[in-house]
Amino acid sequence: MAPITATHGRTRSQEWFGRAQRSLVEGVNSPSRGNAVYSRGPLFLERGSGSHAWDADGNEYVDFMMSFGALIHGHAHPKLVAVAAEAMAEGSHFATATSAEVEAAERFRSMVPSAEVVRFTNTGSEATMLALRLARAHTGRTKFLKFEGHYHGWYDPFLLNAHGHPAEQLGSLENPARIPDSEGIPAATFDDVVLAPWNDTAVLERIMQKHGHELAAVITEPIMANMGCILPREGYLQRLRELTRDYGVLLILDEVVTGFRYAPGGCQEYYGIQPDISTFGKALGGGFPVGAVAGARSILDRMGWSDHMVLHYGTFNGHRLTMKVIAANLDLLSRNDTYRNLHAVGDQAIHGLREVFRHHKVKAIVQGFGPMFQIYFTERDAIHDYRDYCAYADTTRYSRFVHLLLERGIYMTPSNGLHWIISTVHTEADVAALIEAADYSCAHPT
């Protein structure tokens, strides 16, 4: 496809948004889609093909959001469309055992190194909820450690310090201020949460020395994807794995965002980490809602029926149509050169954006590598953690920049806490369109 130039207004999107607000809270079904992020109101996307999408006004975009990473093969991939249509015609769901869930599980296990067994859920939030319940049952402990800035779904105990706040409100490294992300959660819910800064080995060692003996689990993203794209310092994840083993604490690796993106087995394969439990979602479903919990049989077998089981029900668990799509999705990801190409296209985009900012003398960094990255307007050389993000990332400027890109046919969320996504169908032409739009936006900032 030819590079996109400029859009021509959002009249129809604005009409739909006005209509939506009469029936939906804020006119949307998730706040990340509404006025909290899109200053002029959301774009109403109506169709997509490959790496491109079209809104209600007929504007064409190169899509670098890709449903927050769920569309690993882009929009309407012909293979996935055919599989979904066939599964729908045969019966989309039976709420019973099917061969489809067996085949999906077999493919999953062949790709994820730590997956002795897997249990499918319907969302990433459900997967992390189940992972924590399993860890508590397995260890007999109730407390767990979560890191500042990490988001593990909207289960009550996880909702501490998952959004940015002014740096002066964050408290000390050893004793971070506990800032709930939602009303409606009893304060006692957080009594079992140990909150810690991420990416600081010395502080982690001290906190584990103090609390390690009472923790059921430590849950972490391998790459902090909730504050853009913040990479682990060299050796950090490996030291975290050592410390959790030393204290008999289960390591839950939340790969809902990173799973099947950086390598066939996710970041645990890429970084050489063996978690006790890992969670997946987004790219696993190829655009369909799904989550998964994987890990050691000795832990997950606690869901087996007994008087002392870990309860996990779900009418739509192992949804037949979704399982068919997952099997086909993982087959596509298993093709030769898939990940080499993903990394190459992403690295090309990162290099091009860095050159644009250098040329225009814009104080910005592009952080990440390959299939996922983020732009930070900052004078820092890197953003290493939640506190760096809160103190040094100019999120308002980032939002303005992305709104300018939207006007040039580049679709991305203006939230600096999310990240740019490369799918298997993005091309060098798509990257060229992004670089051209970024160059124009830097040259015409208002």
N, C-alpha and C positions, 0 to 999 in steps of 0.2 A: 504494500500500500504506500501511496505517496505521503510524505511528511504532512502533518496537520499544520494549518496556519492559525487563523483566528476564529473564535466562535462568534455567533451573531445574536446574542441576547438569550434571556431565559424566561421569556414571557410565560410559556406553557408550564415550566417548572414552578414558577411563582404562583400560577393559578392552581396547580395541583397542591402546592403547599398550603395555600389558603383553605382549600377544601379539606385537606388532611387534618388541619387543626380543629375542625369541627367534630371529628370522630376519634382522633388519636391524641394522646397526651403530647404536647409540644409538636404535634403533627408527624411524629416518628415513633418507631418501636425500640429505639436505643438512642440515648442522648448523644452518642458519638456521630450521629447522622444529622443532627438538627442545628439550631441557631447557636448552641454552645460552641460549635466548631466552624460552621459555615456562616460567615457574617451576613451574607445576602440570602440566606436560606439554602437548603440542600438542592443539588441537582437531582432531578428525577430521571434515573436511567431506565431506558425501555428495552434495549436489546444489546447484545454483545456478540462478537465473533473474534476468536483468537485473542489478540492483545488489544483489540479496539472495542469501544463501547459508544453508544449513541444515546443522547438524552431526549426528553420529550419535545424539545425544540428542533431536533434533527442535528444538533451539534455532534461532531465526531471527536473522540478523544483517544489518545493512547493511554491505556489504563495501567498505572503503576501501583494501584492499591490492591487490585485483585482480591476483593472481598476480604481484606485484612490477611491475605495469605492463603485463603482457602482454595483459590483457583490456581493450583499448581500447573495445570495444563491450559490455562486461559478459559475464555468463554466458549461454551458450546463445542467442545472438542468432539469431532465426528465419532470417534470410538465410544466415548462416554455417552453421547446422545443415543447411539444405536443400542448400547447395552441397557440404558435406562428405559428406552421405548419397548424393548423386548421384555424386560422384567415387568414393566407396567401391564403389558398385554397378557402376561401369564399369571398375574396376581402379585401386586406390589408387596403385600405383607400378610402374614398368617399368625403372628404371635405364637409361633411354635418352632421346633427345631427344623432347620432347612440345610440343604447341602451348600447353599450360598454362604452361610456364616462359617462353615468349615473351610471352604476354599479361601475366603477372605482371611481367616485366622492363620491358615497355613502360609499364605504369602507374607502376611505380617511377620510371622516368626522367622521366616527365611531371611528377612531384611534387618530385623532389630536384634542386635547381639544379646541383649539381656532378657529377651522375651522367651522364657520357658513356657509360659502360658499367657493368654490375653483374655480380657473381658471387655466387650464393647458396650459403650454407653451412648447417650444421644448428644452430649455436648462436652466441651472441655471442662466446663464448671462441674458437671457431674463426675467426670473422671478424677479431678483433683479432690472432690469431696470423698469419693470412694477410696482413693489412695490414702488419705489421712485416716479414715476409719479402719482400714486394713492395718496400717502401721500401729495404731493404738491397740488394736486387738492382739497383734503379734507380739508387741513388746510389753503389754500390760501397763504402759505409761500413758499419760494424757497430754502432757505439754509437747509443744513442737516449736521449732524455730523457723521464722520467716524473715526475709530480708526487706529492708526499705526499698521502695520503688518497684518491687516485683508484684505482678498481678497474677493471681491464680484462680480467677473466676469470682463470682459474686456470692459464694458461701460465706456466712457471717464471720467465722473466725479468721478468714483471709483478708478481711477488709480493713487493714491498717496500713497507712502510709503508702498507698498505691497511686496517689496523685501528687503532683507537684505542689509545694507550699513555699512561702518565703523562707529563705535560709535561716533567718533568726528564730524561726519557730521550731526548728528540728531537734533541739536539745543536743546533748553530747554524744560522741561516738559510742561510749561505753553504756550510756543510758538514753537512747533516743526517745524523744517525745512521741507519745502514742496518739496518732491522729486518725480517728475513725473516718472511713470513706463514705459512710452512709448513716442516716438516721434510722431508728427502728431496731437497733441492735443493742440488747442489754449489755451494760458495761461488764458484767461478769463473764460474758462470752470470751473476753480477751484475757481472762486470768490465766489461761493455759497457753498463751502466746508469748514466746520470747522473741523480741524484735531486735534485729542486728543490722548494722551497715554491711554492705556487700563489697567484695573486691579488696578487702583489707585483711591480709592473713594474720597479722599480729593481733588485731582486735578480735578476730574470729577465734583465735587460740585462747585468748583470755575469757571470752564469753563461754566457750565450750568447757573450759576448766571450771567455770562457776556453775553452769547449768547442764552440762552434757549428761550427767548421771540421771537426770530427770526427764530427758527428752525422748519421745517416741520417734520423732523424725525431724530432719531438716529438709525443707522443700525449697528448691531453687530453680530458676531458669538458668540454662547453661550460658545463654547470652541474654543480657537484660533487654528484653524486647518491649517492655512497657514504658521505658523512657527513651524511646527511639531505637538505637542499636548500640549497646554498650558491651564491649567485649571483655571477657574475663582476663585479668592479668596473668601472665605466664606462670603456670604452676598452681594457680588459685584453686581450680576445680579439683586437681589431683590432691592438694592438701586437705580440701574439704572432705574428700572421699576417705582419706587416711584418718582424719579426726572422728568422723562418724563411726568408722569401724572401731576405733580405740575405745569409744564410749558406748558401744552397743546400740547406736542410733541408726535408724534406717534412713537412707538417702533417697528422697523422692526427687527425680529429675523431671521437671515440668517442661515437656517438649511439645506442648500444644501448638506453640508458634513455630518452633525450630524443627520439629519432626518431619522427616522426609524432604527436608529442604537443602541442607548442607551436604548430606551424604545419604546413601540408601538407608542407613540405620540412624540417621539424625546426628545431633551434636555429640551424643554419647559415642558414636563411632568415630566422628571427626576428632574429638579430643581424647579418645581412648579412656572413657569413664565407664565403669560398670555400676550403675545404680541398683538399689534393691527393688525399687518400684519406679516406673516411668509412666507419664501420661502423654496422650497424643490427641490431636483434633485437627481442625483446619485442613491442611494439605492432605491428610489421610483420606478425607471424604471427596476430594476433587470437586467441591462445590455443594456437597450434600452435608447436612448436619450430622455429626458423629463425634464421639470421643472414644478413648480406649485407655485401659489400664493394663500394663504389662509388667512382668517381673518374675521373680522366683516362684516356682510351684508351691514351695512350703509356705509362702505368704498368701498367695492368691487362692490356694485351696481352702483357706478359711471361709470362703464363700460357699463351700459345699454344705449341703443340707445336714444340719445336726442341731442339737440343743444349744450349742455354743457357736453358732455360725455368725459371720458378718453378713448382715442382710443387704441384698442388692436386687431389687425388683425393677421392672420396667417393661411396659407393654411394647414399646418400640425398640427395645434393645435388640440388636441383630436384625434390624429392619431389612427385609429381603432385597428390596430394590437397592438400598444403600450398600449392602454387602456385595451385590453384583458389581456396582460401580467401583467399590474399593478394590476388588480383585483386578478389574480392568485398569484402574488407576495405577496400582502398584506394578502391574505388568508393564505399563508404559514407562514408569520410572526405572524399571530394571533394564531397559534397553541400553546398549553400549553408548557411551559418550554423553548420556543425558546430563550427568552432573558436571562433567568437564565443560559442556556448552553453557549450562546455567551459570557457572562461575565465570566463564569468559565474558558473557554478555554483561553480567553485573559489574565485573571489574572494568569493563569498557565504559559503562555509564559513570562509575565512580571517578575514573581518571578524567573523563570529559568534563564532569561538573567541577572537579578541582581546578582544571585549567581555566574554566570560565571565571571562577571566583578569583583566581590568581590574576587573570588578564584585567579584570575590572577592579582589582585591589579591594575586594570585598572580604571583610573579616569573617570567614566561614570555613568550617571543616566538613568533610564528608567521611563519616565513620562507618566501618563495617567492611565486609568483603563479599564478593560473589552475589548470591541470591537475595541478600537483604542488607540495607544500609540506611543511614539517616544523615540529614544535613543539620548542622548546628551553627547558628550565627553567634559566634563567640570569638574572643581573642585568645582563648586557651588553645593549646596544641591538641588536647584530647579531653573528652568527658569520660571519667572513669567510674562514676557512681551516681546515685540518686542525689547526693548533696552537691556534686558538681553541676548536675542538671539544674537543680533548683537555684543555684547561685549564679551560674554563668551562661546558661542557654537563653538567648533572646527569643522566647517563644512567640512573642507578638510580631517580631520581624519575620520569623519563619512563616507565620500565618499569612502575612501580607504577600510574601514571596509566592506561596503556593496559590493564593487567589489570583495572582498575575499569571501563573502557569495555567490555571484553569481557563483563563481567557485566551490562551494560546494553544488550547487543545491537548493539554496534559492533565489527566485525571489523577488526583492524589488528595488524601485528606489533609486539611490544614493543621491538624493536630501534630505538634512536634513530638508528642509522646508515642507516636506510632512509627511506621517505617516504610520505606520503599521496597517493593516486592518485584522480583524478576521471575517470570514463569518460563516454562519450557518453550513457549511460542513467541516470546519477545525476540526481536530481530535487531540487527545493526541499524536498520532504517528507523526502528522505534527509538533506539538510543540517539540517533542523529536528530530526530524530532525533539527529544527532550533537551539535548544540548542547545539546539537552536532556540527553543523557547526560554531556556534559562539565560542564554546570552542576551536575548531581547529584554527579558525581565530585569536583568541587572543594568542594562543600558537605559531602560525606561522604568525606574522604580516606582513612579507614581502615575 
